[in-house]
Amino acid sequence: MIETGTTRFWVGASTLGALGSPARGIRSLDLDADGLARLGEPIDVGPNPMFLAVSAAAGVLGVVHELADGRISSWTFEGDGLAPFSRVGVTSGDPCHLAFTESGEIAFAANYSGHRVTVHPLAPDASADVVLEAEFSGSGPNVERQAGSHPHQAVLDHDRDRLLVPDLGADRVRVIGLGRLPESLETDDGADIVIHPGAGPRHLVVSGDLAVTANELDRTASLIDLVEGRELAWFPIGPDTEPRGLGCSAIRLTRGGIVLIGDRDADALRGLRLDVEARTLELVGTVPTGGRHPRDLELSHDERFALVADQASDSIAIIALDETGVPLEVVDTVETPAPACLARVP
C-alpha cells in the first residue's frame, strides 16, 4: 500500500548494459513527504523496458521495449507487484515513448528509428499489436543525427483533440488529429509546426495555448503558439557548458510556471521561468545532479522534489524545489542500475 503523502514512481531501465549497468527489470520507488526514498525489488517485464507510462483511468502500466523490433506490453498493479494485462504487441523500430488516451484503452508509441507513431489497443488478454500508424519523412541540417525522421515523444493536446509528436530528425512537431479514432488518424504535413533548423526537438510540455520544447541538438527551448501553429522564439537552456553532443533530454512544467529540463551536457537539472504574457523563458536555476546522463525526470505530487534518472551513473538524484519549482539542491541519491524513465502513479 502507498502511504498518505507518498508519491510512487515506476523506474524504467536498460537491461542491455549499453549505458549504465544492465538492470534486471523495472522497480517501484516510493518517495515520502520528507524526500526519503524506498526502492522495490526488480520485476522482469521483458527486455529493455526503457519508457513507462501510467493510465489512471485503466489502472494500467504501459511499457515500450526499446529494441530494433520494438515491443509494447501492459500490466496491472497487484499491491507492490504487477500482473500481465494485454498480450505483448509489436510496434516499430526503437520505440522510445508512450502515451495513453484519457480512457486508457488506446496507447500511442513514438518509434525513433521506425519513423512513425503507432497505435495500440489495450484490453485484457488481447493483442496489443499495431492497428494504425502515421509514417513520417524529412531531415535536418545535422547530417549525423538528422538524416531521417525520428519521432521522440507523443503528447496529448486535449484542448484541440490531437497528438503532438516532436520529431528530432526533421525539426518539426508533428500534429496528428484524433477525431476519427479508432478508424483512422488525421495527418497533414501542412499542419506540422516547424522548429528552427538544427534544433532537434526531443520532448515538449503543453501550457494552455503554448508549448515548450526541449531541443536536444542545439541546447535550446522553443516556445510554440499552439493556436497559430508556429514557433515564437527559442532560448538557450544555459551558456555555461561546453556541448558534448548530448544536449537536452526530458522536460516538465511545475504548477508555479517553472520549466524543468534535463541537461546531459552539464549533467544538471535546469529551471527556466515561463512568462506566459511576455512569452519568454528565463534561466533561474541550475543544479548538478551528481550523476551522469540525466535521461528523464519527474515531480513528486506536492512538487517539493524532482527526481532525475542519471542512466550512466546508475543513480537517481532527488532534488529539492522551491515553492514555484526552481531547483535548489540535491538532497539524496538512490542507486539503481541504468534508470531511463520515471513514471509517476497518479
C-alpha positions as CSV (number, residue, x, y, z in Angstrom):
1,M,0.0,0.0,0.0
2,I,1.1,3.6,-0.7
3,E,1.2,5.7,2.4
4,T,-0.5,9.1,2.6
5,G,1.9,11.8,1.4
6,T,4.0,9.4,-0.6
7,T,4.5,9.5,-4.3
8,R,5.0,6.2,-6.1
9,F,7.1,6.0,-9.3
10,W,8.0,3.1,-11.5
11,V,11.6,3.2,-12.8
12,G,12.1,2.0,-16.4
13,A,15.7,0.9,-17.1
14,S,18.0,-0.6,-19.7
15,T,18.6,-4.3,-19.4
16,L,21.3,-4.3,-22.2
17,G,24.2,-2.5,-20.4
18,A,25.0,-0.2,-23.3
19,L,24.8,2.8,-20.9
20,G,24.9,2.1,-17.2
21,S,24.9,-1.4,-15.7
22,P,22.3,-3.9,-17.0
23,A,19.1,-3.8,-15.0
24,R,17.1,-6.9,-14.1
25,G,13.7,-5.2,-14.7
26,I,11.7,-2.3,-13.6
27,R,11.3,-1.2,-9.9
28,S,8.8,0.8,-7.9
29,L,10.2,3.8,-6.0
30,D,8.2,5.4,-3.1
31,L,9.1,9.0,-2.1
32,D,7.7,10.3,1.2
33,A,6.9,13.9,2.1
34,D,10.4,14.4,3.5
35,G,12.2,13.3,0.4
36,L,13.1,9.8,1.7
37,A,13.0,7.1,-1.0
38,R,12.4,3.4,-0.9
39,L,13.1,1.1,-3.8
40,G,11.2,-2.1,-4.6
41,E,12.7,-5.3,-6.0
42,P,13.2,-5.6,-9.7
43,I,10.3,-7.1,-11.7
44,D,11.1,-8.7,-15.1
45,V,8.7,-7.3,-17.7
46,G,10.7,-8.2,-20.7
47,P,13.9,-6.9,-22.4
48,N,14.9,-3.2,-22.4
49,P,11.8,-1.6,-20.7
50,M,13.1,2.0,-21.3
51,F,9.9,4.0,-21.2
52,L,6.8,3.6,-19.0
53,A,3.5,5.4,-18.7
54,V,0.6,5.0,-16.3
55,S,-3.1,5.2,-17.2
56,A,-5.0,6.4,-14.2
57,A,-8.4,5.6,-15.9
58,A,-7.5,2.0,-16.7
59,G,-5.2,1.3,-13.8
60,V,-2.6,0.1,-16.3
61,L,1.2,0.5,-16.6
62,G,2.3,0.6,-20.3
63,V,5.9,-0.3,-21.2
64,V,7.7,0.2,-24.5
65,H,10.7,-2.1,-25.0
66,E,13.3,-0.1,-26.9
67,L,14.6,-2.7,-29.4
68,A,15.2,-2.7,-33.2
69,D,12.0,-4.8,-33.5
70,G,10.1,-2.9,-30.8
71,R,7.5,-4.3,-28.4
72,I,4.8,-2.9,-26.1
73,S,3.5,-4.6,-23.0
74,S,0.9,-3.6,-20.4
75,W,0.5,-4.5,-16.7
76,T,-2.0,-4.1,-13.9
77,F,-1.0,-3.2,-10.3
78,E,-1.1,-6.0,-7.8
79,G,-0.1,-4.5,-4.5
80,D,3.6,-3.8,-4.9
81,G,3.8,-6.2,-7.9
82,L,2.5,-6.4,-11.4
83,A,0.3,-8.8,-13.4
84,P,0.1,-9.0,-17.3
85,F,-2.8,-7.2,-18.9
86,S,-2.9,-7.3,-22.7
87,R,-0.7,-9.6,-24.8
88,V,2.6,-8.2,-25.9
89,G,2.3,-6.3,-29.2
90,V,4.7,-5.3,-32.0
91,T,5.5,-1.6,-32.5
92,S,8.2,-0.4,-34.9
93,G,11.9,0.4,-34.7
94,D,13.2,1.5,-31.3
95,P,10.0,2.8,-29.5
96,C,11.1,5.5,-27.0
97,H,7.9,7.0,-25.7
98,L,4.3,6.0,-24.8
99,A,1.1,8.0,-24.2
100,F,-2.5,6.9,-23.3
101,T,-5.8,8.3,-24.3
102,E,-7.9,9.5,-21.4
103,S,-9.8,6.2,-21.2
104,G,-6.6,4.2,-21.3
105,E,-8.0,1.9,-24.0
106,I,-5.5,3.1,-26.6
107,A,-1.8,3.8,-26.4
108,F,0.4,5.7,-28.8
109,A,4.1,4.8,-29.3
110,A,6.7,7.1,-30.8
111,N,9.2,4.9,-32.7
112,Y,12.6,6.7,-33.1
113,S,14.2,4.6,-35.9
114,G,10.9,3.4,-37.2
115,H,9.9,6.9,-38.4
116,R,6.4,6.6,-37.2
117,V,3.8,6.7,-34.5
118,T,1.9,3.5,-33.9
119,V,-1.5,3.0,-32.3
120,H,-2.2,0.1,-30.0
121,P,-5.5,-1.1,-28.4
122,L,-5.1,-2.3,-24.8
123,A,-7.6,-4.8,-23.4
124,P,-7.4,-7.8,-21.1
125,D,-5.7,-10.7,-22.7
126,A,-6.0,-9.2,-26.2
127,S,-3.2,-8.5,-28.7
128,A,-1.5,-5.0,-28.4
129,D,-0.2,-5.2,-32.0
130,V,-0.4,-2.1,-34.2
131,V,-3.8,-1.2,-35.6
132,L,-3.0,2.3,-37.1
133,E,0.2,4.2,-37.8
134,A,1.5,7.5,-39.1
135,E,4.7,7.4,-41.0
136,F,6.9,10.5,-41.4
137,S,9.8,11.6,-43.6
138,G,12.1,14.6,-43.6
139,S,15.6,15.5,-42.4
140,G,17.6,18.4,-40.9
141,P,21.0,20.1,-41.3
142,N,22.8,17.8,-38.7
143,V,24.0,15.1,-41.1
144,E,24.8,12.7,-38.3
145,R,21.6,13.0,-36.3
146,Q,19.0,14.2,-38.8
147,A,19.3,12.0,-41.8
148,G,15.7,11.0,-41.4
149,S,12.6,11.4,-39.2
150,H,13.0,10.5,-35.6
151,P,9.7,10.8,-33.6
152,H,10.8,11.1,-29.9
153,Q,7.6,11.6,-27.9
154,A,3.8,11.5,-28.1
155,V,1.8,14.2,-26.1
156,L,-2.0,14.5,-26.0
157,D,-3.1,18.1,-26.7
158,H,-6.5,17.6,-25.1
159,D,-7.9,21.1,-25.8
160,R,-7.5,20.5,-29.6
161,D,-8.1,16.8,-29.7
162,R,-4.8,15.9,-31.3
163,L,-1.4,14.4,-30.7
164,L,1.8,16.4,-30.7
165,V,5.0,14.5,-31.8
166,P,8.4,16.2,-31.5
167,D,10.4,14.9,-34.5
168,L,14.1,15.3,-33.7
169,G,15.2,14.3,-37.2
170,A,13.0,16.7,-39.1
171,D,12.9,19.8,-36.8
172,R,9.1,19.6,-36.6
173,V,6.4,19.0,-34.1
174,R,4.1,16.6,-36.0
175,V,0.4,17.2,-35.5
176,I,-2.0,14.2,-35.6
177,G,-5.7,14.7,-35.4
178,L,-7.6,12.2,-33.2
179,G,-11.2,13.0,-34.1
180,R,-11.6,9.9,-36.3
181,L,-10.2,7.3,-33.8
182,P,-10.4,4.4,-33.7
183,E,-10.9,4.2,-37.5
184,S,-8.1,6.4,-38.7
185,L,-5.5,9.1,-37.8
186,E,-5.7,12.6,-39.4
187,T,-2.3,13.6,-40.7
188,D,-1.3,16.6,-42.8
189,D,2.3,17.8,-43.3
190,G,0.9,21.3,-43.7
191,A,-0.3,21.2,-40.0
192,D,3.2,20.4,-38.7
193,I,4.8,23.1,-36.5
194,V,8.2,24.0,-38.0
195,I,11.1,24.4,-35.5
196,H,14.3,26.3,-36.3
197,P,16.9,24.3,-38.3
198,G,19.2,22.0,-36.3
199,A,17.1,22.3,-33.1
200,G,16.3,18.6,-32.8
201,P,13.1,18.8,-30.7
202,R,13.0,15.9,-28.3
203,H,10.2,16.4,-25.7
204,L,7.6,19.0,-25.0
205,V,5.1,20.2,-22.4
206,V,1.8,22.0,-23.0
207,S,0.6,25.0,-21.1
208,G,-2.8,26.2,-22.3
209,D,-2.3,27.6,-25.8
210,L,1.5,27.4,-25.6
211,A,4.0,24.6,-25.6
212,V,7.7,24.4,-24.8
213,T,10.1,22.0,-26.5
214,A,13.4,20.8,-25.2
215,N,15.6,20.8,-28.2
216,E,18.3,18.1,-27.9
217,L,20.7,19.1,-30.6
218,D,21.3,22.9,-30.1
219,R,20.6,23.0,-26.3
220,T,17.6,25.4,-26.6
221,A,14.0,25.5,-25.5
222,S,11.4,26.7,-28.1
223,L,8.2,28.5,-27.2
224,I,5.3,27.5,-29.5
225,D,1.9,29.1,-30.1
226,L,-0.4,26.1,-30.5
227,V,-3.3,28.1,-31.8
228,E,-1.3,29.7,-34.6
229,G,0.8,26.6,-35.1
230,R,4.2,28.3,-35.1
231,E,7.4,28.7,-33.2
232,L,7.5,32.1,-31.4
233,A,11.1,32.1,-30.2
234,W,13.8,29.9,-28.7
235,F,16.1,30.4,-25.7
236,P,19.4,28.8,-24.6
237,I,19.0,26.5,-21.6
238,G,22.4,27.6,-20.3
239,P,25.5,29.3,-21.7
240,D,28.0,27.8,-19.1
241,T,28.7,24.4,-20.5
242,E,30.9,23.0,-23.3
243,P,28.5,21.0,-25.5
244,R,29.3,17.3,-25.7
245,G,26.7,16.4,-28.3
246,L,24.2,15.0,-25.7
247,G,22.0,18.1,-25.1
248,C,18.5,18.4,-23.6
249,S,16.6,15.4,-22.5
250,A,13.3,15.4,-20.6
251,I,11.1,18.4,-19.8
252,R,8.4,19.1,-17.1
253,L,6.3,22.1,-16.1
254,T,5.6,22.9,-12.5
255,R,2.4,24.5,-11.3
256,G,4.4,27.6,-10.4
257,G,5.4,28.1,-14.1
258,I,9.0,26.7,-14.0
259,V,10.1,24.6,-16.9
260,L,12.5,21.9,-15.8
261,I,14.9,20.4,-18.4
262,G,17.5,17.7,-18.1
263,D,20.9,18.8,-19.4
264,R,23.1,15.9,-20.4
265,D,26.0,18.1,-21.4
266,A,26.2,19.6,-17.9
267,D,24.8,16.6,-16.1
268,A,22.4,19.0,-14.4
269,L,18.8,20.0,-13.9
270,R,17.9,23.4,-15.4
271,G,14.9,25.6,-14.3
272,L,13.5,28.2,-16.7
273,R,10.7,30.6,-15.7
274,L,7.9,30.7,-18.3
275,D,6.3,34.1,-18.6
276,V,3.1,33.4,-20.5
277,E,2.2,37.1,-21.0
278,A,5.6,38.2,-22.3
279,R,6.1,34.8,-24.0
280,T,9.7,34.3,-22.7
281,L,11.8,31.8,-20.9
282,E,14.4,32.8,-18.4
283,L,17.0,30.6,-16.8
284,V,16.5,30.8,-13.0
285,G,18.2,27.8,-11.6
286,T,20.8,25.1,-12.3
287,V,21.6,22.1,-10.0
288,P,24.2,19.5,-11.0
289,T,22.7,16.1,-10.3
290,G,25.9,14.5,-9.1
291,G,25.4,11.7,-11.7
292,R,25.9,11.2,-15.4
293,H,23.4,11.4,-18.3
294,P,20.1,12.7,-16.8
295,R,17.7,11.0,-19.2
296,D,14.4,11.5,-17.5
297,L,12.8,13.5,-14.7
298,E,9.5,13.6,-12.8
299,L,7.9,15.6,-10.0
300,S,6.5,14.4,-6.6
301,H,2.8,15.1,-6.2
302,D,3.4,18.1,-3.9
303,E,6.1,19.4,-6.3
304,R,8.6,19.7,-3.4
305,F,11.0,17.4,-5.2
306,A,12.2,16.5,-8.7
307,L,13.6,13.1,-9.4
308,V,16.2,12.8,-12.1
309,A,17.2,9.5,-13.7
310,D,21.0,9.5,-14.3
311,Q,21.3,6.4,-16.5
312,A,25.1,6.3,-17.0
313,S,25.9,6.5,-13.2
314,D,23.2,4.0,-12.1
315,S,21.6,6.6,-9.9
316,I,18.5,8.8,-9.3
317,A,19.0,12.3,-7.9
318,I,16.3,13.7,-5.5
319,I,16.4,17.5,-5.9
320,A,14.5,19.9,-3.6
321,L,12.5,22.6,-5.4
322,D,11.3,26.0,-4.0
323,E,7.6,26.9,-3.9
324,T,7.4,27.7,-7.6
325,G,9.6,24.8,-8.8
326,V,13.1,26.3,-9.1
327,P,15.7,23.6,-8.4
328,L,17.7,24.2,-5.2
329,E,19.9,21.3,-4.2
330,V,20.4,17.5,-4.3
331,V,19.1,16.1,-1.0
332,D,19.7,12.4,-1.7
333,T,20.8,9.9,-4.3
334,V,19.3,6.5,-4.9
335,E,21.4,3.8,-6.6
336,T,19.7,1.6,-9.2
337,P,21.0,0.1,-12.5
338,A,20.6,2.2,-15.7
339,P,17.5,4.2,-14.8
340,A,16.0,5.6,-18.0
341,C,12.4,6.6,-17.1
342,L,10.4,7.7,-14.1
343,A,6.6,7.1,-14.4
344,R,4.5,8.7,-11.6
345,V,1.5,6.9,-10.4
346,P,-1.4,9.4,-10.1
